[in-house]
Amino acid sequence: MRSKLVAGNWKSNGDLAANEALLGHIRAAAADLQGATCAVCVPYPYLFQARQVLADSTVAWGGQDVSQFGAGAYTGAVTAVMLREFGCRYVLVGHSERRSIYGETNDVVAAKFGAALQAGLTPILCVGETLQERETGAMEQVIAAQLDAVIETKGVAALGSAVVAYEPVWAIGTGKTATPQQAQAAHAFIRARIATHDAALASNLVILYGGSVKAANAGELFAMSDIDGGLIGGAALLAEEFMAICRAAERKQQAPVQV
């Protein structure tokens, strides 16, 4: 059975005092979590704090982005080796906001993916379509191109050391909602696409859902056969809400899957 992962993405939120309380609550509540991994991806300035609070706990931490370059004259860039030095296990790569706001192309995302792997990090590769792309029937084409950019440059085997997260960009902040069945269909497509290269790898690949997951809908989403956890945005800033989502992932192992 595939492992379960719930990763919180704080985005550009947090302050030292609030972080201390949030991380402390998560650390304590996750201590008896069984069958699911809990992680938080925090802004760069708070990585030291995350390491201090979460060291020797069951909670992993990571970055929200990484440079495709190594050390050198790249002002403002944070390298994968730097993230690793702060104890990061995970790093988000190709998040929809990085693609849409900062113009990251599939090739840039693939390069960042490779840099993360080389440093020993586990990249969480984010893929997904916009509202316009979904409405024009381009969902599969868009996701395929995002996956293929990594597979063609790094090889499909590289995905064996990574996590994939599906983000239905059209269902985030638009008033539209992705049903569990729609989410499952996208996850199934991702797994099938990778299976054309390596069926065993695809079967074992952890694929997260990142479309406004909350405690109220997590159980229904995680019951889907190809959804292995969540990439959590706003709810990750609320300790009890976030841990309720982690508990939903924990319970998936005992519940029959739905298709």
C-alpha positions, 0 to 999 in steps of 0.5 A: 500500500502506498504511503500517505502524506499531508504537506502544508504549504504556508505560502507567504504567511507566518510570523515568529510568535504564530509559527511557534504556537502552530508548529508546537501544536502540530508536533504534539498532535502528530506524535501518535499519527499512524500510517501517514506522514505530516509535513510543513513547507514554510517560507525560507526565513522560518526554516531555522525555526521549523528545524528548532521546533520540529527536530526529533519529531515525526513532522517533516519540513521543507521549502516552497521553491528551490533554485535550479542553479547551484552556488554562484552569482544568482542573487536572491536564489536559494539552492537545494543544498541550502535547503538540505542544510536546514534539514528539509526533507521536501521542497515544492517544485512547479507550484501553480503560483510559481508557474502563473505569477513568476512565469516558470516554464515546464523546462525550468520546473524540470531543472528545479526538480533535478536540482532538488533530487541531486541534493537529496531532497524529495521534490513535490512536483506540482501539476494541474490545469487552469480554468480556461484549459479545463473548459477547452478540454486541454486538461490531459494535454497540459498535465502530460506536458508538465510530466513529460518535461521531467520524464524527458530530461531526468528520466522516469526513474527520477519520479520514484524519488519524488511525490506528485501533487495535482492542483486543479487551478480552476478550483482554487479561489474561483468559486468552482469546486472539484468533486472527489470524482473529478479529482480522482479522474485527474489522479488516475490520468497522472498514474496512467501516464507514468505507467506507460513508462514504468507501471511498477513505479506508477503504482507506487507513486504518491500523488497528492491532491491540492484543491482547497482540501479542508477537514470537511472534505478530506475524508471523501477525497482521500477515499478515492483510490488514486489520492494518497494525501493532500497539499494543503494551503490555507487550512495548513495555517490552522493547527486543529484543521490541519491535523484533522486532515492528517487524521483523514489520511491516516484513516484511509488505510483502514477504509475501502477505496472508492473509484 
